[in-house]
Amino acid sequence: GIFGIKGYIGLKNFRSLLYNPRFWDAFRNTLILSSCNIVTGMLASITMALLLNEICNVLFKRVVQTIIYLPHFLSWVVVASIFTMVLSPESGILNEIIKQFGGEPIYFLISEKWWRTIFVFISRWKETGWGTIIYLAAISNIDPQLYDAASVDGAGKLKQTWHITIPSIKTTILIVFILGLSSVLDLFMPVFVLYNPLVYSVSDVIGTYTYRVGLIQADYDYSTAVGLFKSVISMILVLSANEFSKKLTGENIL
């Protein structure tokens, strides 16, 4: 043993991890799903914030904000239950529409072809409102005189958005991006409540893989190695994003 510890196995678990194809499948799926979530999440939230910012009717604006923000407060278990019913091949609303047009019902949640698309859609439905509130808050801090000056110079809404709004909220965008990167490998609950063995090849992520290995199979040593590997990669991603921010804007976010 080492330091008097009996049964020390050195880096055995890390070697097992590096040569385990199931781990790398889970790692790849984690990166794909998280990347899609980050990119589509930022695009959807920024677009929604820009559209809401143009609404002059305060009451209507608040109603829309409330409607898109409410899903954020639903637990993933409830969300999964709702969409399991909506996407049901037998009685789901979506498949009823498909059948009305003469198509065959689609088993969305057990289809490797459709699972990732459905997952990203459900994630956006649930979380776009939260991101929209963040960007709306950033937009509200922009000096209105900048828009007035741009209007006087003949700039339309599109040019004002591109040359004033987006540059003014770039720090917020970068912060949200880095926060997203910091948790890019922590994907668990959204996948856990929506996946099943038939779609492991496209849905199994590091979180669910560690859960099965550590808690179901009781291989605690190996699952701990997976968790440590995940933490190291997350740290590297965050530091890389911070360095990218420094080169892009000249200032650190962290």
Order of alpha helices (4+ residues) and beta strands (2+ residues): alpha-alpha-alpha-alpha-alpha-alpha-alpha-alpha-alpha-alpha-alpha-alpha-alpha
